[in-house]
Amino acid sequence: VYERGAGRNNKEEAKAVVKEIQKRLSDPQTSSQSIGVVTFNVNQQSLIEDMLNEMLHKNADLEIVAAQMHEPIFIKNLENVQGDERDVILFSVGYGRDKFGKVAMNFGPLNRDGGERRLNVAITRAKETLAISYARQRMIYGQTTYGRPSRFLSELPAEYITGKTNFRERKEEPYI
């Protein structure tokens, strides 16, 4: 659920991003891959930074793994990611339906002149893997609804999609 107003963030999606980073740092096969997170606004960026720092503080082993990476983990917003590349880029869109089921048509820097160029730059920051999050379920007016990913995902060739590909699977946490 996207928090409008002062929050302007999506806590569940931020938790999912940090959980994905934790999973990657814990796995010997992925722990050597550099990681970057791109958010669509500064508030989401700050929230993920805070949650990541808290998670690393609670997990000394992972904090050491993160500190020893050949490139530090970065968390940047769409407007300041230019020039930074990582093996894995996790996209945290953050925007979505609010608690009333409404989606504001304000997508921060994307709505401004050159927004499409900023998005293009952000997408090209991934050397190997680009992961985009979305909410599988939402609470609207006290009822749980299940969202479908964009039809665009089903149009991609199968070899470009890795990880969880069963989009109809019901999960409580956002998908990464």
HELIX and SHEET records of a PDB file:
HELIX    1   1 LYS A   11  SER A   26  1                                  16    
HELIX    2   2 VAL A   42  LYS A   58  1                                  17    
HELIX    3   3 ALA A   60  ALA A   67  1                                   8    
HELIX    4   4 GLY A  108  ASN A  111  5                                   4    
HELIX    5   5 GLY A  115  ILE A  123  1                                   9    
HELIX    6   6 ARG A  151  GLU A  155  1                                   5    
HELIX    7   7 ALA A  158  TYR A  160  5                                   3    
SHEET    1   A 4 PHE A  74  ASN A  77  0                                        
SHEET    2   A 4 ILE A  35  THR A  39  1                                        
SHEET    3   A 4 ARG A  86  SER A  92  1                                        
SHEET    4   A 4 ALA A 126  ILE A 132  1                                        
SHEET    1   B 2 GLN A 137  ILE A 140  0                                        
SHEET    2   B 2 GLN A 143  TYR A 146 -1                                        
END                                                                             
